[in-house]
Amino acid sequence: MRKRLSIQHKITLYYAVIMIIFTLLCEGAIIGGSQVLIRAKSQKTIMRAVQDSFDVITMQNDKVVVPEDFDYYFLGSILVVYDSNGERVTGQGPAVLMNEPLENARLRSFSTSTEQYLLYDLYREYNAPEGVWVRGFYSITKASEELSFLFSVVFVGLPVLIAFALLVGSIFAARALAPSQKMAAALREINSGKDLKKRLPIREPMDELDAVAASINEMLDRLEQAFIYEQQFSFNVSHELKTPLAVILSECEIALSETQDASQQEGYLQIQSQAKRILSMCNQLLELHKHVSDEGSLDLELFDLSVLFQSLIEDMSETASAADVTLIPEIQPDIMFRGDETLMIRLLSNLMENGIKYRREDVQSFVRVRLYKKDRAVYLEVSDNGIGIRKEDYESIFNRFYKVEKSRNSLSNSFGLGLALVKWITQAHGGTIHVESTFGQATTFRCVFPDAGSTQLTIPSQG
């Protein structure tokens, strides 16, 4: 898939293209205008040189007298003096043009094999019918060479101009987009769940981006209020249900001990089972609320994670054996970890319980627990050969109360809260969690934590 240009790169490119086109048009206009100006200047120069030469030329005894200090190369023009009969008196111009007929006050252009000339003749009568012709030659080629040098400078300087335009465009684009980049960074931090109270920066006076940021902040405020209300509602309901559920369970115990009727006992047992199920859900909700509330905090300490997990696997081996599931520990020894020991126990126990619950009956089920350290990170992998998870459910399984259809039908005591707590514990310890699964065959949960040297832990909000 082709990678798209960023907005900053697009703005830089557009700015550079516009600047280059504008500059080229300006340079074209300057060069074109320069050609016109050079020709006009050349014409004016040769005419002035010829006219001024008559100031020092005289007639004596019907003969043309040219002083010895006569400047034959005046104002860049080559001057040749003729008598009234058209005979050359003095001076030498380009040989191929010397025989051109004299034409009074007429400006003409001629080209040789190597140069282009302006030719201008002027006649002045002294003692009628005697007079003097002065012919001027002016090389346009030399003036054009100066223009060619200007062309060279333009084309050599064009890459420099492009680089400068790109640099300036990039600076302008970066400054213009800096607020949007800050907005994106703030949104990423909010989306990570580390700080749902964070809001997008707004500058004064406001521009279009600030207006967008203000609208997003209003939306985030409403979402935060809705989330707080949902959290508080779950907590209040769970807390209020615990007392009546305890009464129901107590009454069921009394009723079961007093009645001998089998059908009544079956009814009481069903009530007791459902009450215990609801009470379990309430306890999980209260525990989840305790950990993810703003008042929740981690009891950080440095401990041997390898020993802790090995001990927990041994403790759960009896539960696994009862379900005909084999636990396979692959624990790298002496992995020191800084975190909350109680929460890490809950994290692994939840993942192992998932593997045991969602086993398949047609195979010898196992749950493999791998703990190892690599590249300054601690990895925990819990794998099983159970029923698996569909790819479209990967993200949803970490949401509270979410259950895939198969688990909902097969396991009445699952509430969809365990993985939500697992994700929160992982993020609270600065880690990430990922799932890989082949539906109907196997599942692997992988948690990656910073090593024991990392102490910058942030309590994430649960959304």
N, C-alpha and C positions, 0 to 999 in steps of 0.2 A: 504494500500500500504506500503510495507516494505521500511523503510528509508535507504538510501544508506550511507555508511561510507564516511566521508570527505577524501580528499586527504591526509591531515595531519595525520589522524588516520590510513589510509592505509600504509603510509610511516613508521609511528611509529610501526605498527604491523609487516610489512615486516622486518624492522630493528631488532626488538626484536626477531623474529623467527630466522633470520640468526645468530644473536649473540648467541642465546641459543643453536642452532644446533652446531655452531662452538665451543662454550664452552664445550658442552657435548662431542663432538669428542675429543677435547683436553684433557678433564678429563678422558675419556675412555682410550686414549693413555697413559696418565700419570699413571693411575691405572694399566693398563695392563703391562706397562713397569716396574712399581714398583714391581709387582709380580715376574717378571723375575729377577729384580735386587735383591730383597729380597732373592730369592732362591740361586742366585749366591753368594751373600754375606754370606748366611748361610753356604754354602758349603766351601767357603774360610775360614770362621771363625773356623769351626770344624776341618778342616785339619790343620790349624795353631796351634790351641790349643793342638791337639794331638802331633804334631811334636815338639812343644816347651816343652812339658812335659818331653821329654827325657833328657833335659838339667840338670835336678835335680835328675833323677833316676840313680842309680849305681848298680853294682854287686860286692858282697864281699863273697868269699868262696862259689861261685856258688849259692848265694842267692840274691834275689832282695832286694835292700835297697831303701826305699822311705822315704825321710825326713819328720819330724813331721809337718813342715810348708808347706807341699805339698798342693797346691790349687786344690781341687777336683771339683771346679766350676770356671773354667778358661775361660775367654772370652765368658761367657754364655753357655759353654759346660760342661756337666757332664763327669768326667774322672774316668775310672776304670782300675786298673793295674792287669795284669795276668802274670804268669811265662811262661816259654817256653812250658810247658805241658798243658797250658790252664786253670790252676787252679788260681782262683781269689786270689790276694794278698791283695788288699785293694781297697776301693771305692765301691759305691753302685749306680747302675743305675736303670731305670724302671724295676720292677720285671719281667714283661712279656717278656722283651727283653734280660734279662741276660743270657738265655740259648741258644741264637742264636750263631751258630758256628762262630769262628773267621776266617776272610778272609782278608789277608794282602792287604793294600792300595786300598781297594774297598769301594766306597761310596754307601750306600744303604738307602732306605726309608722304614719306618715301621709306622703303625698306631695302636694306642690303642683305647680303647673305648672313651677316652677323648682328646687325643692329637696325633699329627703327629710328628715323629722324623726322623732326619738324623742320620745314624749310620756309624761310620768310624773306622776301625781297622788298626793299624800299628805295625809291628814287627821290633825290632832292636836286632841284635845279638851282645853280649858282648864277652863272652869266649865260642867259639864254643864247643859243639853245644848249649850252654846255651844262652838264650836271654830273652827279655821282650816284652810282648804285652801291648799296651795301646788302650783301646776302648773309643771312645767319643760319647756321645749322645747330640744332639742339637734339641731343641724343635722349630719346624717351626710354631707351633700353636701360640706361643707368638708373633712371628714376624707378623703372619697373623692378630693377634688382633690389632696391630698397623695399619695395612692396613685397617681393618674393621672400625677403628676409622676415617680413612681418608674418607672411603665411607660415614660414617655418616655425617661428616662435609660437604661433597659434596651435599648430599640429603637435609640436613637441610638448606644449603646455597642456594639451587636452587631457592626457591621462592624469596629470597633476590636478587639473580642474575636477575631473570625475572623482578622484580620491577625496579631494577636499569637500565636494558636494555630498559624498556618501558619509564622510565624517560629521559634517555639520548636520546633515539630515538625521543621522543616528542620534546625535546629541539632542536635537530638538524633539525627536520621537520619544527618546527615553524620558526626557523631562515631561513631555505631554502625557505619557502613559504611566508615569510613576504612581499617580493616585490609584489607577486601575490595578497595578501590580500589588500595591498595599492592600487593596480590597480583596484580591485573589488570595493573598497570603492569610489575611484574617479569616476569610471563608474556609480555607483549608484547615486552619486551626480549630475553627468552630465545628467543622464537619468531622474532625478527628475525635470529637467528643471530650477533648481535654478541658475546654472551657466554654460551656454553652452560654455563659453570661457575657462573653466578649462580643463587642459590636464593631461594625465597620467605622473607620475614621471619617469624620466629616469636617471639611474646612469652611472657613468663613472668609470672604463671601462665597456662597455656594455656586457651583456651576452644574452642568448636566450630570457629571459623574457623582457629585455630592448628592444631587436629588435622587439618583438611583440608590445610592448608599443609604439615604434616609428611609426610602421605601423598604429596602431590605431589612433595615434595623427594626422598622415597625412590624414587619412580618415575623422576625425572630422574637420580638417581644411577645407577640400573640402565641407563637409556638411554645415559648418558654412557660408562659402562663398555663397553657393547655397541658404541658408536660407536668408541671408542678401539681396542677389539679388532679391529673390522672394518678400521679404518685401518691398524693395525699388520700385520694379516694380508695386506692388499693390498700393502703395502710389502715385507713379507718375501718373499711369493711372487714379486713382480716382480723383486726384487733377486736372488733365488736362481735365477730362470729365465734371467737375462741371460747367465750364463756358459755353460750348456749350449746355449743358442740360438746364441751366438757360435761355439761348437765346431761345431754343426750347419751353420751357414752357411759356415764355413771348409771343412768336409769336402765340402759341396756344390760349392764353387768348385773344389776339387781334383778331385773326381769328374767335374765337367763338362769340365775341361781334359784329362782323361785318357781319357775314353770317347768313342767315335765312334758308338756305337749310338743310333739316334734314339729308340727306345722308352725306353731307360735315361735319356737326356738329358731326355726329357719328364717322367719320374718325379722326377729330381733337381730340375728346374725347379719342379715342384709343391711338393716339400718345401721348396725355397728360398723360394718365394713365401709359403707358410704360416708358415715360420719368421720371415721378415721381418715378416709381419703381427703375429705374437705379440710379436716384439721391439718393434715400434712401439707396441703396446698397453702393454707393460711400461714403455717410456720415458715414455708419457703418464701412466701411473699414478704413476711416480716423480716426474714433474714436478708433478703435481697434489698429491701428498703433500708435496712440498717447500714448495709455496706455502701450503697450508692448514694445515700443522702448526703447533703452538704456537710453534715456533722461527722460523716464517716471518715476514718483515718486508718492508715496502715501502722501496725506495730512492727516497725522495722528492726531486724536484728540479723547478724551474720551467723549462718548455720550451715551444716553439711547437708546439702540437698540430696546427695546420693544415699546417705544413711536414712534420711526421712522417708524417701520414696521406697527404698527397699523394705523398710519396716511396714509401710502402709500396704505394699503388695502382699507381704506375708499375712497381715491382718485380714485382707480381703480374700485370701486363698480359700477359706472355708465357704464363703458365700459363692465364689466362682465354682467350686467343686460341686456344690449343691445344684447348680444350674448346668453341670456337665460342661463347664468352660475351663480351658487350661490357661493359666497366667504364665506368660513368658517374659521374665525381667531381663533387660539388657542394660544394666546400669553401670556407667563409667564411674569408678570410685573417686572420692575426694574432690567432688565439685562443690566449692564453697559458693554460697548464694546469699545476697542481701535482700530480705523481703519479709513478708508476714507469714510465719510458719503455719498458722492455722488456716489462712486462706489458700496456701499452696497445697495443704492436705485436701481441702475441699475441691480444689481444681482437679487434682489427679483422681480423687475418688469419684467425682461426677463423670469424668471421661471414661473411667474403668466401668462404672455402673452402666453407662450407655452401651459400651461394648458387650457387657453381659446381658443386658435387657434385649438388645436388638440382634440376638444371635439367630442362626439358622438351625433348624432341627435336622436337616438332611446331611450335615457334615459334622466332623469333630471340631467344635468351635474353640477359638483361642482369642486371647487379648494379649498383644505384645506391647510392652512398655520400654521404650528406648530413651535413655538420658545420656547426653554426651555434650562435650564442649568443643567448639570449632570456631576459629576466626574471632576470638574475643566475644563469643556469644554462647549462651546455653540453650540447647535444643531439647525439647520434650516431644516425643512422638508416641501416640497411643493408636495402635492399629488393631483391626479385628477382621475376621472373615464372615461378618454378619450380613444383614439384609441390604446394606448400602444406602446411599442417598442419591436422589436424582440431582443432576447438575443445576436445574432450575431452582432447587431448594437450598443451594449452598449458602446464600446470603440470609435467607429467611430463618434458617434454623437457629440463628443467634438472637432472634427476636423473642421477647417474652410471650408465652402462651402459644407459640407456633409449634404445631406438630404435623408431620407428614401423615398422609392418610393411613398408611400401613401401620404405623406405630399407634395411631389413635384407635384403630380397630382392635389391635392385639394387646395393648397394655393400658389397662384402666387406671393405673396409678401414676401415669406420666402426665405432667402438666405443662411441659415446654418451658420450664424455668431454669433447668440445670445448665444448659449451654449459654443462656444469657448471663448467668453468674460466672461461668468459665471465661467468657469473653471479657467481662468487666475486670475480673482478677488479673487476667493477662495484661490488659491495658494499664491497670493500676500499677503494675510492676514494670512499666515501660516496654512491654513486649507486644508481639503481634501473633494472631492465630489464623491458621489457614486449614482448609479441609480439602482432601482429595478422596474421591470415591468412585467405585464402579458399581452401579446399581445392581443389586442382587448378588454381589460377590464380596466386596471388602470396602473398608473405610479407614482413612488415616487422618487424625487431627495432629497438626504440628504447631507447637508454641515455641516462639523464639524470644529469649530474654537477653538483656544486656548482662555482662558478667558482673562479678561482685564488686568491681571497681566503680560501677555506676551507682550513684546515690541520688541523682536528679529524678525522682519519681513524682509523677503528677497524678492526683486522684481524678479520673475521668468522670464526667457526668454520664448517667445511663439514659439513653434516648431510644 
